[in-house]
């Protein structure tokens, strides 16, 4: 085909024909499209791998939540146990208070007995001192 057409005077002989130029451009665009498709495929594969890791992480988290809800005590049961313990603590406090009150009462009795004995001893001492003074 080249031999049939003459090149214009300002175009060198080794210039490409229009068909050759289109073929070269087509091949270049095909390579560019293939490279873009390959890059897009790699991006999709990376995105799928990242999504898979994220889903695995989410499944692990769901499992942990499931274990926690299965192993943790329900609120109503905990409140019942706390109420029972509170009642027992209140009963022990009441017994301790009663003992302390009895102990205070006994202490007051002994203080009263001590005061009476000290008063009697003081009266006796005054009586002895007065009898010795008047003799």
C-alpha positions as a Markdown table, in Angstrom:
| # | Residue | x | y | z |
|---|---|---|---|---|
| 1 | Unk | 0.0 | 0.0 | 0.0 |
| 2 | Unk | 2.8 | 2.2 | 0.6 |
| 3 | Unk | 4.2 | 1.8 | -2.8 |
| 4 | Unk | 0.9 | 3.0 | -4.4 |
| 5 | Unk | 0.7 | 6.2 | -2.5 |
| 6 | Unk | 3.4 | 8.8 | -2.6 |
| 7 | Unk | 4.2 | 10.6 | 0.6 |
| 8 | Unk | 3.8 | 14.4 | 0.6 |
| 9 | Unk | 7.1 | 16.2 | 0.1 |
| 10 | Unk | 7.6 | 17.2 | 3.7 |
| 11 | Unk | 6.9 | 13.7 | 5.2 |
| 12 | Unk | 9.8 | 11.3 | 5.4 |
| 13 | Unk | 9.6 | 7.9 | 3.7 |
| 14 | Unk | 9.8 | 6.0 | 6.9 |
| 15 | Unk | 6.6 | 7.6 | 8.2 |
| 16 | Unk | 3.7 | 5.4 | 9.2 |
| 17 | Unk | 0.6 | 4.9 | 7.2 |
| 18 | Unk | -2.7 | 5.8 | 8.7 |
| 19 | Unk | -3.5 | 2.1 | 9.2 |
| 20 | Unk | -0.2 | 1.4 | 10.9 |
| 21 | Unk | -0.7 | 4.5 | 13.1 |
| 22 | Unk | -4.2 | 3.3 | 14.1 |
| 23 | Unk | -3.0 | -0.2 | 14.8 |
| 24 | Unk | -0.1 | 1.1 | 17.0 |
| 25 | Unk | -2.5 | 3.4 | 18.9 |
| 26 | Unk | -5.0 | 0.5 | 19.2 |
| 27 | Unk | -2.3 | -1.8 | 20.7 |
| 28 | Unk | -1.2 | 1.0 | 23.1 |
| 29 | Unk | -4.7 | 1.6 | 24.2 |
| 30 | Unk | -5.3 | -2.2 | 24.6 |
| 31 | Unk | -2.2 | -2.4 | 26.8 |
| 32 | Unk | -3.4 | 0.5 | 28.8 |
| 33 | Unk | -6.8 | -0.9 | 29.3 |
| 34 | Unk | -5.4 | -4.3 | 30.2 |
| 35 | Unk | -3.0 | -2.6 | 32.7 |
| 36 | Unk | -6.0 | -0.7 | 34.2 |
| 37 | Unk | -8.1 | -3.9 | 34.4 |
| 38 | Unk | -5.2 | -5.7 | 36.1 |
| 39 | Unk | -4.8 | -2.9 | 38.6 |
| 40 | Unk | -8.6 | -2.8 | 39.2 |
| 41 | Unk | -8.5 | -6.6 | 39.7 |
| 42 | Unk | -5.7 | -6.3 | 42.3 |
| 43 | Unk | -7.7 | -3.5 | 44.1 |
| 44 | Unk | -10.8 | -5.7 | 44.2 |
| 45 | Unk | -8.8 | -8.6 | 45.6 |
| 46 | Unk | -7.2 | -6.4 | 48.3 |
| 47 | Unk | -10.7 | -5.0 | 49.1 |
| 48 | Unk | -12.1 | -8.5 | 49.4 |
| 49 | Unk | -9.3 | -9.6 | 51.6 |
| 50 | Unk | -9.7 | -6.6 | 53.9 |
| 51 | Unk | -13.5 | -7.2 | 54.0 |
| 52 | Unk | -12.8 | -10.8 | 54.9 |
| 53 | Unk | -10.5 | -9.8 | 57.7 |
| 54 | Unk | -13.0 | -7.3 | 59.0 |
| 55 | Unk | -15.8 | -9.9 | 58.9 |
| 56 | Unk | -13.6 | -12.4 | 60.8 |
| 57 | Unk | -12.9 | -9.7 | 63.4 |
| 58 | Unk | -16.6 | -9.0 | 63.7 |
| 59 | Unk | -17.4 | -12.7 | 64.1 |
| 60 | Unk | -14.8 | -12.9 | 66.9 |
| 61 | Unk | -16.3 | -9.9 | 68.6 |
| 62 | Unk | -19.8 | -11.4 | 68.3 |
| 63 | Unk | -18.4 | -14.6 | 69.8 |
| 64 | Unk | -16.9 | -12.7 | 72.7 |
| 65 | Unk | -20.2 | -10.9 | 73.3 |
| 66 | Unk | -22.1 | -14.2 | 73.1 |
| 67 | Unk | -19.7 | -15.8 | 75.7 |
| 68 | Unk | -20.0 | -12.7 | 77.9 |
| 69 | Unk | -23.8 | -12.8 | 77.9 |
| 70 | Unk | -23.8 | -16.6 | 78.5 |
| 71 | Unk | -21.3 | -16.5 | 81.3 |
| 72 | Unk | -22.4 | -13.3 | 83.1 |
| 73 | Unk | -25.0 | -13.4 | 85.8 |
| 74 | Unk | -28.4 | -12.0 | 84.9 |
| 75 | Unk | -29.2 | -8.7 | 86.6 |
| 76 | Unk | -32.3 | -10.0 | 88.5 |
| 77 | Unk | -30.3 | -12.9 | 89.9 |
| 78 | Unk | -27.5 | -10.6 | 91.0 |
| 79 | Unk | -30.0 | -8.2 | 92.7 |
| 80 | Unk | -31.6 | -11.2 | 94.5 |
| 81 | Unk | -28.2 | -12.3 | 95.8 |
| 82 | Unk | -27.2 | -8.8 | 96.8 |
| 83 | Unk | -30.6 | -8.4 | 98.7 |
| 84 | Unk | -30.0 | -11.6 | 100.5 |
| 85 | Unk | -26.5 | -10.6 | 101.5 |
| 86 | Unk | -27.7 | -7.2 | 102.6 |
| 87 | Unk | -30.3 | -8.8 | 104.9 |
| 88 | Unk | -27.6 | -11.0 | 106.4 |
| 89 | Unk | -25.3 | -8.0 | 107.0 |
| 90 | Unk | -28.2 | -6.1 | 108.6 |
| 91 | Unk | -28.9 | -9.0 | 110.9 |
| 92 | Unk | -25.2 | -9.3 | 111.9 |
| 93 | Unk | -25.1 | -5.5 | 112.5 |
| 94 | Unk | -28.2 | -5.7 | 114.7 |
| 95 | Unk | -26.7 | -8.5 | 116.8 |
| 96 | Unk | -23.4 | -6.5 | 117.2 |
| 97 | Unk | -25.3 | -3.4 | 118.2 |
| 98 | Unk | -27.3 | -5.5 | 120.8 |
| 99 | Unk | -24.1 | -6.9 | 122.2 |
| 100 | Unk | -22.5 | -3.5 | 122.4 |
| 101 | Unk | -25.5 | -2.1 | 124.2 |
| 102 | Unk | -25.4 | -5.0 | 126.7 |
| 103 | Unk | -21.7 | -4.4 | 127.2 |
| 104 | Unk | -22.4 | -0.7 | 127.8 |
| 105 | Unk | -25.1 | -1.6 | 130.3 |
| 106 | Unk | -22.7 | -3.9 | 132.1 |
| 107 | Unk | -20.0 | -1.2 | 132.0 |
| 108 | Unk | -22.5 | 1.3 | 133.5 |
| 109 | Unk | -23.4 | -1.2 | 136.3 |
| 110 | Unk | -19.8 | -1.7 | 137.1 |
| 111 | Unk | -19.2 | 2.0 | 137.1 |
| 112 | Unk | -22.1 | 2.5 | 139.4 |
| 113 | Unk | -20.8 | -0.2 | 141.8 |
| 114 | Unk | -17.3 | 1.3 | 141.7 |
| 115 | Unk | -18.8 | 4.8 | 142.4 |
| 116 | Unk | -20.8 | 3.4 | 145.4 |
| 117 | Unk | -17.7 | 1.6 | 146.8 |
| 118 | Unk | -15.6 | 4.7 | 146.4 |
| 119 | Unk | -18.2 | 6.8 | 148.1 |
| 120 | Unk | -18.5 | 4.3 | 151.0 |
| 121 | Unk | -14.7 | 4.2 | 151.2 |
| 122 | Unk | -14.6 | 8.1 | 151.3 |
| 123 | Unk | -17.2 | 8.1 | 154.0 |
| 124 | Unk | -15.3 | 5.6 | 156.0 |
| 125 | Unk | -12.1 | 7.5 | 155.6 |
| 126 | Unk | -13.7 | 10.7 | 156.7 |
| 127 | Unk | -15.3 | 8.9 | 159.7 |
| 128 | Unk | -11.9 | 7.5 | 160.7 |
| 129 | Unk | -10.2 | 10.9 | 160.3 |
| 130 | Unk | -12.9 | 12.5 | 162.4 |
| 131 | Unk | -12.7 | 9.9 | 165.1 |
| 132 | Unk | -9.0 | 10.2 | 165.3 |
| 133 | Unk | -9.2 | 14.0 | 165.5 |
| 134 | Unk | -11.7 | 14.0 | 168.3 |
| 135 | Unk | -10.0 | 11.5 | 170.5 |
